[in-house]
Each structure stands twice: as structure tokens, then as C-alpha cells.
Amino acid sequence: MPFQKIARRAIGLRHLSDADIDAVTSCPDERLPELMQAARQVRSEFFGDRVELCAIVNARSGRCPENCSFCAQSAHHDTGCDEYPLIDPEAVGRAAREAREGGATRFGVVISGTGLETEEADRFAACVRAVAEAGLEPDASPGIVSRTLLRDLKKAGLRGYHHNLETAASYFDTVCTTHAYEEDVQAVRDAIKEGLYVCSGGIFGLGEGFEHRVELALTLRDLGVPSVPVNFLTPVPGTALEDRPVMSSGEALRTLALMRFLLPDRQVRVCGGRPSVFAKGSRSLPFKAGITGVMTGDYLTTPGEGPRQDVDRIRRAGLTPGPHQQGEDNRG
């Protein structure tokens, strides 16, 4: 099936058929350039040529009570990851300013754990303000929190809420058993209702199949999530998935193209796991597969790459580093 036909259906906001999905997920490696070009066409139709850079700071690390099978910060795993309480707002501000100098326009304050303790709320709000004062769009990953706290954080300047669903509902029990999937879904719903820009996606390569990736994408579509981060598993020694093989670059590109076709008018950002999945000579490939954003710098517990390399890759792909407007649709 010609991938241009699939692209036209996506541009028309028509749902993909099972045959369309099978064509994308079974694309042979020799046809990947054709698949990527079709995905790029969809991205261009809705978002032009811009690719937004974002960055994060791991503001509270380790001892998470959840047992997510991939996570280095889970208290259920012995990984030797750093453990520390919520850092000072001044440190967050320094990290945000450094990210801005590298070209990032959004910056996330991320904490381990299920949510914020009551006594941490004011300090976390100060961290959000520090990001705003650094001249960046403040995002946060505070976990599952009340709508009242979300409102308080908005008053402090919070613009975006990040909370991954991680995988499909039908696969979630394989990944985590310490809380229910619906709790994560409700957290996303609450943030959307509070008017926050919600970034919610998943981590791929956990053992799930393409059918689970489709299920996750459709859940995010139906929730109205505007921004979808795509992470790839980097197996961490000491976790339950330490022996999982790293996803091939071909499968990763098929996954990115699938997300673009299923979510044509939503931002698709490549985040954690890029250095593991894409070898040094192939790290420009995601920028040719229809993405609209990239997380630059270090991830939560694994090293990333500096923004200079990402800006160079964006430009070599014929794209422009820069922010999007929320809800942007270039067709009109």
C-alpha cells in the first residue's frame, strides 16, 4: 500500500484502517525512507517545519513506591540511582537558564514518586516560578495530584502538565501493579479540565506489541492530549526489564511514523532512550520521521546529548528549531 495514501487519510483526519496500520507496522527496512517521508508530509501539513526543544530537571530522585518494571527510581528495584529530596528552586532556575541558552523553550520540573507531599507544595510552586523567571514555559511532572493543587501551580505560572500513561490499558498490569491505569487517565483528564497544556505518552520497548501502541495512541487521541512524548526503553540493571533487548532503530522509526499517522494534529516528541536506540551515525533519523519536538539534554537517570547536536540535526533535516503555538494548525 502506498504510504502517500495513508498520509492523505491522516491529513484529512480520517481514522486509519487495520490495513493502513498493518502497512506501517510491517514496513520493510528498505521502504523506511518512503514511510518517513509520508510521516513528514503529515507533520508539515499541521506544524510546518518547526521542531521544538524542551528539557527537564530531575528535581526529586529515587524511592518511588510504584513498581513500574522499567524504572530506575522505583524502591522495588536495586539500581543504585541517586536519591535526594526536592531540590532548591535556585537550582531549578540555574538548570532552566542553561536549557534556554541551548535553545529549549519549555522546561519541566520532574519528581519521582506518586505525587507531592503537602509540605512540598510551596517549594514546588517556587520551582515553577523559577522556570518562568528564566524565560521558559514552565512544565511539571508532579505525579497524581488534586485539581486544587493544579490550580495553585497554575497561579505560580505552570503552563504544562506532564504525566505519561506509559502503555496501553490492556498491557499496563504487565508494567505496574501498584496503582490502577484509570488513576493515570483521570490525572490527565483533570489537567486538561484545568486548562493546562498536557503532555502524555509512553515508553516503548517494554515487551508490548504494535497493537498496544495503537491502543495507547487512540486513548491519548480520545482524551484530547495535545502533546505526546515517545520514549524508548533503556534497560537499567536492577530493574525487572534489565534483560530486555533495546529496540531496533527500524522499529523505532515505524513507531514514530505510526504515532504521526494516528495523531496527525498532535505534537509527537522524541524523548528518553534516543542514544540507546539510534547509533551515533543515525541520530538524525527521528527528525525525518514526522516528529515536532525533542527533549534535549540529560533524561531522568540516563545521559542524553547537548542541544547543539540536536539543533544541528534539526537543521540538517531541513527543519527549523523553534516553538509551536498551542493548538497550532498550519492549514489555516
Secondary structure, DSSP 8 states (H G I E B T S, - for coil): --HHHHHHHHHTT----HHHHHHHHT--GGGHHHHHHHHHHHHHHHHTTEEEEEEEEEEEBS-BSS--TT-TTBTTS------B----HHHHHHHHHHHHHTT--EEEEEE-SSS--GGGHHHHHHHHHHHHHTTSEEEEE--S--HHHHHHHHHTT--EEE---BS-TTTHHHH--SS-HHHHHHHHHHHHHTT-EEE--EEE-SS--HHHHHHHHHHHHHHT-SEEEEEE----TTSTTTT-----HHHHHHHHHHHHHHSTTSEEEE-TTHHHHS-GGGTTGGGGTT--EEE-B--SSS--B-HHHHHHHHHHTT-EE----TT--TT-
